[in-house]
Amino acid sequence: MRVTITSSTDTIVLGESWWDGSDGWFLNADDGLDTDWFGSVAPKALPDTSVPNADGAFWPSSINLKHRVFPIRGFFLADSSTLQAHVARDRVNALAAQALEICIEDGAGPRWVTGYLTDPTGTVTRFTEDQIDFTLLVTCPDPLKYGEWVRFPVTGGAATVEMNGSSTAATQPLVITTGVTRTLVVADYRGRTFEWAGMANGLSIDMSEGIPLDGTGQQVGRLLDAGRIEVPPGRSVLTVQTDAAAATVQARPGWK
Protein backbone atom coordinates (compact mmCIF):
# COMPACT_ATOMS: atom_id res chain seq x y z
CA MET A 1 0.00 0.00 0.00
CA ARG A 2 1.27 3.45 -0.88
CA VAL A 3 -0.42 6.86 -0.63
CA THR A 4 0.86 9.85 -2.59
CA ILE A 5 -0.47 13.29 -1.63
CA THR A 6 0.28 16.05 -4.13
CA SER A 7 -0.42 19.75 -3.61
CA SER A 8 0.55 22.72 -5.76
CA THR A 9 3.87 23.00 -3.91
CA ASP A 10 4.72 19.60 -2.41
CA THR A 11 4.45 15.82 -2.72
CA ILE A 12 4.35 13.50 0.30
CA VAL A 13 4.59 9.73 -0.24
CA LEU A 14 3.45 7.45 2.61
CA GLY A 15 4.69 3.87 2.47
CA GLU A 16 4.11 0.76 4.55
CA SER A 17 5.13 0.94 8.20
CA TRP A 18 8.67 -0.37 7.75
CA TRP A 19 11.62 1.69 8.91
CA ASP A 20 15.19 1.30 7.62
CA GLY A 21 16.67 3.91 9.99
CA SER A 22 16.43 6.89 7.64
CA ASP A 23 13.99 9.78 7.60
CA GLY A 24 10.69 8.57 6.26
CA TRP A 25 6.92 8.95 5.81
CA PHE A 26 4.74 5.97 6.66
CA LEU A 27 1.13 4.84 6.95
CA ASN A 28 -0.13 3.77 10.36
CA ALA A 29 -1.07 0.13 10.76
CA ASP A 30 -4.58 1.56 11.18
CA ASP A 31 -4.34 3.80 8.12
CA GLY A 32 -8.04 4.74 8.18
CA LEU A 33 -8.66 3.72 4.58
CA ASP A 34 -11.21 1.09 5.55
CA THR A 35 -13.48 4.07 6.27
CA ASP A 36 -15.11 5.17 2.99
CA TRP A 37 -12.16 4.47 0.68
CA PHE A 38 -12.51 0.81 -0.17
CA GLY A 39 -16.31 0.99 -0.14
CA SER A 40 -18.72 3.18 -2.05
CA VAL A 41 -20.44 6.22 -0.59
CA ALA A 42 -24.10 6.63 0.32
CA PRO A 43 -26.66 8.16 -2.03
CA LYS A 44 -27.72 11.74 -1.59
CA ALA A 45 -30.80 12.38 0.54
CA LEU A 46 -33.89 11.76 -1.57
CA PRO A 47 -37.25 13.51 -1.26
CA ASP A 48 -40.13 11.61 0.28
CA THR A 49 -41.53 9.48 -2.55
CA SER A 50 -44.09 7.57 -0.50
CA VAL A 51 -47.20 6.51 -2.40
CA PRO A 52 -50.19 8.26 -0.76
CA ASN A 53 -52.73 5.85 0.74
CA ALA A 54 -50.82 2.79 -0.50
CA ASP A 55 -47.82 0.64 0.34
CA GLY A 56 -44.34 1.47 -0.83
CA ALA A 57 -42.92 4.44 -2.68
CA PHE A 58 -42.36 5.79 -6.17
CA TRP A 59 -38.96 5.48 -7.76
CA PRO A 60 -37.00 8.75 -7.42
CA SER A 61 -36.27 10.65 -10.62
CA SER A 62 -32.54 10.07 -10.07
CA ILE A 63 -30.20 8.44 -7.55
CA ASN A 64 -26.82 10.13 -7.12
CA LEU A 65 -23.87 9.67 -4.78
CA LYS A 66 -22.78 11.99 -1.99
CA HIS A 67 -19.26 13.37 -1.82
CA ARG A 68 -16.56 11.05 -0.43
CA VAL A 69 -14.94 11.63 2.98
CA PHE A 70 -12.15 9.42 4.33
CA PRO A 71 -9.20 9.71 6.75
CA ILE A 72 -5.52 9.00 6.12
CA ARG A 73 -3.47 8.24 9.21
CA GLY A 74 0.31 8.36 9.01
CA PHE A 75 3.54 9.39 10.71
CA PHE A 76 7.00 10.74 9.99
CA LEU A 77 10.17 9.44 11.63
CA ALA A 78 13.28 11.63 11.76
CA ASP A 79 16.74 10.09 12.08
CA SER A 80 19.21 12.54 10.56
CA SER A 81 18.14 15.62 12.53
CA THR A 82 15.43 16.67 14.96
CA LEU A 83 14.89 19.65 12.68
CA GLN A 84 13.41 17.25 10.12
CA ALA A 85 10.43 16.55 12.38
CA HIS A 86 9.68 20.27 12.58
CA VAL A 87 9.97 20.58 8.78
CA ALA A 88 7.68 17.56 8.33
CA ARG A 89 5.11 19.10 10.67
CA ASP A 90 5.12 22.29 8.60
CA ARG A 91 4.70 20.28 5.38
CA VAL A 92 1.67 18.43 6.75
CA ASN A 93 0.02 21.60 8.01
CA ALA A 94 0.70 23.30 4.66
CA LEU A 95 -1.69 20.82 2.99
CA ALA A 96 -4.62 22.73 4.49
CA ALA A 97 -6.82 25.04 2.41
CA GLN A 98 -5.77 23.85 -1.03
CA ALA A 99 -6.68 21.25 -3.63
CA LEU A 100 -4.94 17.89 -3.20
CA GLU A 101 -4.50 15.03 -5.65
CA ILE A 102 -4.36 11.74 -3.77
CA CYS A 103 -3.21 8.48 -5.36
CA ILE A 104 -3.69 5.24 -3.41
CA GLU A 105 -1.91 2.17 -4.77
CA ASP A 106 -2.66 -1.38 -3.72
CA GLY A 107 -3.16 -4.73 -5.46
CA ALA A 108 -5.80 -3.18 -7.73
CA GLY A 109 -3.29 -0.62 -9.05
CA PRO A 110 -3.24 3.17 -8.64
CA ARG A 111 -6.50 5.09 -8.21
CA TRP A 112 -6.84 8.86 -7.90
CA VAL A 113 -9.18 11.33 -6.21
CA THR A 114 -9.03 15.10 -5.77
CA GLY A 115 -10.08 16.72 -2.51
CA TYR A 116 -9.20 19.01 0.39
CA LEU A 117 -8.70 18.71 4.13
CA THR A 118 -11.76 19.26 6.32
CA ASP A 119 -10.60 18.35 9.81
CA PRO A 120 -11.40 21.42 11.94
CA THR A 121 -9.06 20.34 14.76
CA GLY A 122 -5.89 20.47 12.63
CA THR A 123 -3.74 17.79 11.05
CA VAL A 124 -0.82 16.94 13.35
CA THR A 125 -2.13 14.96 16.32
CA ARG A 126 1.14 14.27 18.15
CA PHE A 127 4.64 15.74 17.95
CA THR A 128 8.00 14.75 19.44
CA GLU A 129 11.53 15.73 18.45
CA ASP A 130 11.88 12.70 16.16
CA GLN A 131 8.32 11.77 15.18
CA ILE A 132 5.01 13.32 14.17
CA ASP A 133 1.68 11.55 13.94
CA PHE A 134 -1.10 12.99 11.82
CA THR A 135 -4.60 12.33 10.58
CA LEU A 136 -5.81 13.90 7.34
CA LEU A 137 -9.57 14.01 6.87
CA VAL A 138 -10.09 14.31 3.11
CA THR A 139 -13.31 15.47 1.44
CA CYS A 140 -13.69 14.74 -2.28
CA PRO A 141 -16.55 16.63 -3.98
CA ASP A 142 -16.37 14.07 -6.81
CA PRO A 143 -16.80 10.69 -5.08
CA LEU A 144 -15.43 8.55 -7.92
CA LYS A 145 -11.96 6.98 -7.88
CA TYR A 146 -10.16 7.18 -11.21
CA GLY A 147 -7.58 5.12 -13.07
CA GLU A 148 -4.90 6.26 -15.49
CA TRP A 149 -5.71 8.26 -18.61
CA VAL A 150 -5.66 6.31 -21.89
CA ARG A 151 -5.48 7.93 -25.34
CA PHE A 152 -7.72 6.79 -28.21
CA PRO A 153 -7.32 8.19 -31.76
CA VAL A 154 -10.27 9.51 -33.73
CA THR A 155 -10.44 7.80 -37.11
CA GLY A 156 -13.29 8.03 -39.57
CA GLY A 157 -15.17 10.41 -37.29
CA ALA A 158 -15.23 8.13 -34.25
CA ALA A 159 -13.10 6.83 -31.38
CA THR A 160 -13.54 3.33 -29.98
CA VAL A 161 -12.99 3.67 -26.24
CA GLU A 162 -12.29 0.62 -24.09
CA MET A 163 -12.02 1.05 -20.35
CA ASN A 164 -10.36 -1.12 -17.72
CA GLY A 165 -12.45 -4.26 -17.40
CA SER A 166 -13.02 -3.77 -13.68
CA SER A 167 -14.34 -0.20 -13.89
CA THR A 168 -17.82 0.34 -12.48
CA ALA A 169 -18.68 3.98 -13.25
CA ALA A 170 -19.11 6.16 -16.31
CA THR A 171 -16.55 8.98 -16.58
CA GLN A 172 -16.16 12.17 -18.62
CA PRO A 173 -13.52 12.12 -21.38
CA LEU A 174 -11.11 14.76 -22.65
CA VAL A 175 -11.33 15.66 -26.37
CA ILE A 176 -8.29 17.28 -28.01
CA THR A 177 -7.91 18.60 -31.55
CA THR A 178 -4.72 19.48 -33.45
CA GLY A 179 -4.33 22.51 -35.72
CA VAL A 180 -6.89 25.10 -36.73
CA THR A 181 -10.32 24.12 -35.40
CA ARG A 182 -13.60 25.82 -36.21
CA THR A 183 -16.19 23.16 -35.40
CA LEU A 184 -16.47 20.22 -33.03
CA VAL A 185 -19.43 17.93 -32.39
CA VAL A 186 -19.17 15.00 -29.95
CA ALA A 187 -21.88 12.37 -29.35
CA ASP A 188 -21.74 9.54 -26.80
CA TYR A 189 -23.31 6.09 -26.60
CA ARG A 190 -26.60 7.50 -25.28
CA GLY A 191 -26.97 10.03 -28.07
CA ARG A 192 -26.11 13.08 -25.96
CA THR A 193 -24.24 15.72 -27.93
CA PHE A 194 -21.71 18.45 -27.22
CA GLU A 195 -21.23 21.07 -29.94
CA TRP A 196 -18.69 23.89 -30.16
CA ALA A 197 -17.95 26.57 -32.80
CA GLY A 198 -15.26 29.22 -32.97
CA MET A 199 -11.63 29.58 -34.03
CA ALA A 200 -8.73 27.96 -32.20
CA ASN A 201 -5.29 26.65 -33.00
CA GLY A 202 -5.74 23.40 -31.15
CA LEU A 203 -8.69 22.81 -28.84
CA SER A 204 -9.04 20.94 -25.53
CA ILE A 205 -12.34 20.23 -23.80
CA ASP A 206 -12.58 18.34 -20.51
CA MET A 207 -16.15 17.09 -20.62
CA SER A 208 -16.39 17.11 -16.82
CA GLU A 209 -16.14 20.92 -16.98
CA GLY A 210 -17.34 21.63 -20.52
CA ILE A 211 -14.96 24.58 -20.93
CA PRO A 212 -13.31 24.87 -24.38
CA LEU A 213 -9.66 25.92 -24.12
CA ASP A 214 -7.27 26.83 -26.92
CA GLY A 215 -3.60 25.89 -27.14
CA THR A 216 -2.65 28.62 -24.67
CA GLY A 217 -5.23 27.58 -22.09
CA GLN A 218 -7.64 30.45 -22.81
CA GLN A 219 -11.38 29.89 -23.09
CA VAL A 220 -12.43 30.21 -26.70
CA GLY A 221 -15.48 30.02 -28.99
CA ARG A 222 -19.06 29.31 -27.99
CA LEU A 223 -21.10 26.27 -27.01
CA LEU A 224 -24.10 25.38 -29.17
CA ASP A 225 -24.99 22.26 -27.19
CA ALA A 226 -23.61 21.25 -23.78
CA GLY A 227 -24.78 17.68 -23.27
CA ARG A 228 -23.01 15.69 -20.55
CA ILE A 229 -20.73 13.37 -22.54
CA GLU A 230 -19.76 10.15 -20.75
CA VAL A 231 -17.74 7.00 -21.37
CA PRO A 232 -19.23 3.86 -19.75
CA PRO A 233 -17.33 0.85 -18.40
CA GLY A 234 -16.27 -1.56 -21.12
CA ARG A 235 -16.24 -0.68 -24.82
CA SER A 236 -18.13 2.21 -26.42
CA VAL A 237 -17.94 4.44 -29.48
CA LEU A 238 -17.62 8.21 -29.23
CA THR A 239 -18.54 10.09 -32.41
CA VAL A 240 -16.27 13.10 -33.05
CA GLN A 241 -16.89 15.38 -36.02
CA THR A 242 -14.45 18.25 -36.55
CA ASP A 243 -12.70 20.20 -39.28
CA ALA A 244 -9.41 19.98 -37.36
CA ALA A 245 -6.45 18.13 -38.84
CA ALA A 246 -6.66 15.45 -36.16
CA ALA A 247 -8.44 14.65 -32.91
CA THR A 248 -7.94 12.30 -29.98
CA VAL A 249 -10.01 11.21 -27.01
CA GLN A 250 -8.51 10.64 -23.58
CA ALA A 251 -10.55 8.66 -21.08
CA ARG A 252 -10.00 6.97 -17.73
CA PRO A 253 -11.84 4.23 -15.84
CA GLY A 254 -13.84 5.06 -12.73
CA TRP A 255 -14.97 3.24 -9.62
CA LYS A 256 -17.74 4.03 -7.15
C-alpha positions in Angstrom: 0.0 0.0 0.0 1.3 3.4 -0.9 -0.4 6.9 -0.6 0.9 9.9 -2.6 -0.5 13.3 -1.6 0.3 16.1 -4.1 -0.4 19.7 -3.6 0.6 22.7 -5.8 3.9 23.0 -3.9 4.7 19.6 -2.4 4.5 15.8 -2.7 4.3 13.5 0.3 4.6 9.7 -0.2 3.5 7.5 2.6 4.7 3.9 2.5 4.1 0.8 4.5 5.1 0.9 8.2 8.7 -0.4 7.7 11.6 1.7 8.9 15.2 1.3 7.6 16.7 3.9 10.0 16.4 6.9 7.6 14.0 9.8 7.6 10.7 8.6 6.3 6.9 8.9 5.8 4.7 6.0 6.7 1.1 4.8 7.0 -0.1 3.8 10.4 -1.1 0.1 10.8 -4.6 1.6 11.2 -4.3 3.8 8.1 -8.0 4.7 8.2 -8.7 3.7 4.6 -11.2 1.1 5.6 -13.5 4.1 6.3 -15.1 5.2 3.0 -12.2 4.5 0.7 -12.5 0.8 -0.2 -16.3 1.0 -0.1 -18.7 3.2 -2.1 -20.4 6.2 -0.6 -24.1 6.6 0.3 -26.7 8.2 -2.0 -27.7 11.7 -1.6 -30.8 12.4 0.5 -33.9 11.8 -1.6 -37.2 13.5 -1.3 -40.1 11.6 0.3 -41.5 9.5 -2.6 -44.1 7.6 -0.5 -47.2 6.5 -2.4 -50.2 8.3 -0.8 -52.7 5.9 0.7 -50.8 2.8 -0.5 -47.8 0.6 0.3 -44.3 1.5 -0.8 -42.9 4.4 -2.7 -42.4 5.8 -6.2 -39.0 5.5 -7.8 -37.0 8.8 -7.4 -36.3 10.6 -10.6 -32.5 10.1 -10.1 -30.2 8.4 -7.6 -26.8 10.1 -7.1 -23.9 9.7 -4.8 -22.8 12.0 -2.0 -19.3 13.4 -1.8 -16.6 11.0 -0.4 -14.9 11.6 3.0 -12.2 9.4 4.3 -9.2 9.7 6.7 -5.5 9.0 6.1 -3.5 8.2 9.2 0.3 8.4 9.0 3.5 9.4 10.7 7.0 10.7 10.0 10.2 9.4 11.6 13.3 11.6 11.8 16.7 10.1 12.1 19.2 12.5 10.6 18.1 15.6 12.5 15.4 16.7 15.0 14.9 19.6 12.7 13.4 17.2 10.1 10.4 16.5 12.4 9.7 20.3 12.6 10.0 20.6 8.8 7.7 17.6 8.3 5.1 19.1 10.7 5.1 22.3 8.6 4.7 20.3 5.4 1.7 18.4 6.7 0.0 21.6 8.0 0.7 23.3 4.7 -1.7 20.8 3.0 -4.6 22.7 4.5 -6.8 25.0 2.4 -5.8 23.8 -1.0 -6.7 21.2 -3.6 -4.9 17.9 -3.2 -4.5 15.0 -5.6 -4.4 11.7 -3.8 -3.2 8.5 -5.4 -3.7 5.2 -3.4 -1.9 2.2 -4.8 -2.7 -1.4 -3.7 -3.2 -4.7 -5.5 -5.8 -3.2 -7.7 -3.3 -0.6 -9.0 -3.2 3.2 -8.6 -6.5 5.1 -8.2 -6.8 8.9 -7.9 -9.2 11.3 -6.2 -9.0 15.1 -5.8 -10.1 16.7 -2.5 -9.2 19.0 0.4 -8.7 18.7 4.1 -11.8 19.3 6.3 -10.6 18.3 9.8 -11.4 21.4 11.9 -9.1 20.3 14.8 -5.9 20.5 12.6 -3.7 17.8 11.1 -0.8 16.9 13.4 -2.1 15.0 16.3 1.1 14.3 18.1 4.6 15.7 17.9 8.0 14.8 19.4 11.5 15.7 18.4 11.9 12.7 16.2 8.3 11.8 15.2 5.0 13.3 14.2 1.7 11.6 13.9 -1.1 13.0 11.8 -4.6 12.3 10.6 -5.8 13.9 7.3 -9.6 14.0 6.9 -10.1 14.3 3.1 -13.3 15.5 1.4 -13.7 14.7 -2.3 -16.5 16.6 -4.0 -16.4 14.1 -6.8 -16.8 10.7 -5.1 -15.4 8.5 -7.9 -12.0 7.0 -7.9 -10.2 7.2 -11.2 -7.6 5.1 -13.1 -4.9 6.3 -15.5 -5.7 8.3 -18.6 -5.7 6.3 -21.9 -5.5 7.9 -25.3 -7.7 6.8 -28.2 -7.3 8.2 -31.8 -10.3 9.5 -33.7 -10.4 7.8 -37.1 -13.3 8.0 -39.6 -15.2 10.4 -37.3 -15.2 8.1 -34.3 -13.1 6.8 -31.4 -13.5 3.3 -30.0 -13.0 3.7 -26.2 -12.3 0.6 -24.1 -12.0 1.1 -20.4 -10.4 -1.1 -17.7 -12.5 -4.3 -17.4 -13.0 -3.8 -13.7 -14.3 -0.2 -13.9 -17.8 0.3 -12.5 -18.7 4.0 -13.2 -19.1 6.2 -16.3 -16.5 9.0 -16.6 -16.2 12.2 -18.6 -13.5 12.1 -21.4 -11.1 14.8 -22.6 -11.3 15.7 -26.4 -8.3 17.3 -28.0 -7.9 18.6 -31.6 -4.7 19.5 -33.4 -4.3 22.5 -35.7 -6.9 25.1 -36.7 -10.3 24.1 -35.4 -13.6 25.8 -36.2 -16.2 23.2 -35.4 -16.5 20.2 -33.0 -19.4 17.9 -32.4 -19.2 15.0 -29.9 -21.9 12.4 -29.3 -21.7 9.5 -26.8 -23.3 6.1 -26.6 -26.6 7.5 -25.3 -27.0 10.0 -28.1 -26.1 13.1 -26.0 -24.2 15.7 -27.9 -21.7 18.5 -27.2 -21.2 21.1 -29.9 -18.7 23.9 -30.2 -17.9 26.6 -32.8 -15.3 29.2 -33.0 -11.6 29.6 -34.0 -8.7 28.0 -32.2 -5.3 26.6 -33.0 -5.7 23.4 -31.1 -8.7 22.8 -28.8 -9.0 20.9 -25.5 -12.3 20.2 -23.8 -12.6 18.3 -20.5 -16.2 17.1 -20.6 -16.4 17.1 -16.8 -16.1 20.9 -17.0 -17.3 21.6 -20.5 -15.0 24.6 -20.9 -13.3 24.9 -24.4 -9.7 25.9 -24.1 -7.3 26.8 -26.9 -3.6 25.9 -27.1 -2.6 28.6 -24.7 -5.2 27.6 -22.1 -7.6 30.4 -22.8 -11.4 29.9 -23.1 -12.4 30.2 -26.7 -15.5 30.0 -29.0 -19.1 29.3 -28.0 -21.1 26.3 -27.0 -24.1 25.4 -29.2 -25.0 22.3 -27.2 -23.6 21.2 -23.8 -24.8 17.7 -23.3 -23.0 15.7 -20.5 -20.7 13.4 -22.5 -19.8 10.1 -20.7 -17.7 7.0 -21.4 -19.2 3.9 -19.7 -17.3 0.9 -18.4 -16.3 -1.6 -21.1 -16.2 -0.7 -24.8 -18.1 2.2 -26.4 -17.9 4.4 -29.5 -17.6 8.2 -29.2 -18.5 10.1 -32.4 -16.3 13.1 -33.1 -16.9 15.4 -36.0 -14.4 18.2 -36.5 -12.7 20.2 -39.3 -9.4 20.0 -37.4 -6.5 18.1 -38.8 -6.7 15.4 -36.2 -8.4 14.6 -32.9 -7.9 12.3 -30.0 -10.0 11.2 -27.0 -8.5 10.6 -23.6 -10.6 8.7 -21.1 -10.0 7.0 -17.7 -11.8 4.2 -15.8 -13.8 5.1 -12.7 -15.0 3.2 -9.6 -17.7 4.0 -7.1 
